[in-house]
Amino acid sequence: MKVNITLDCSPEDLRQFFGFPDVQPLQQEMLEQLGVKMREGSGGMDMVNMMKPFLTPNTQAMEAMQKAFMQGFGMAGTGGTGKKSEQD
């Protein structure tokens, strides 16, 4: 059996239905403050410093994964010992 339900409501109506708080004024205030700080360049709010927390762990994780793959593929032709056999 297949049942399809279509709801036609605004995001505001859905938010109120589930009882979620209205955070739009808070979000607007935070975006304004962020914009001011970025324009001033104060408080370490330049784009490079803002993105470092998001990029550093991810790039380190990517590098670690690449090293693990390379080590795994490197050992695949050596019988898992890491050394090439004398037949090669």
QUIWOKA-V225071 format. One record per backbone hydrogen bond with DSSP energy under -0.5 kcal/mol. CO is the residue of the C=O (numbers start at 0). NH is the residue of the N-H. Records with the same first field share a line. If there is no record, write none. Layout:
# QUIWOKA-V225071
CO->NH  NH
This chain:
# QUIWOKA-V225071
4->6
6->8
9->13
10->14
11->15
12->16
13->17
14->18  19
20->22
22->26
23->27
24->28
25->29
26->30
27->31
28->32
29->33
30->34
31->35
32->36
33->37
34->38
35->39
36->40  41
41->44
45->49
46->50
47->51
48->52
50->53  54
51->55
52->56
53->57
54->58
55->59
56->60
57->61
58->62
59->63
60->64
61->65
62->66
63->67
64->68
65->69
66->70
67->71
68->72
69->73
70->74
71->75
72->76
74->77  79
75->78
77->80
84->87
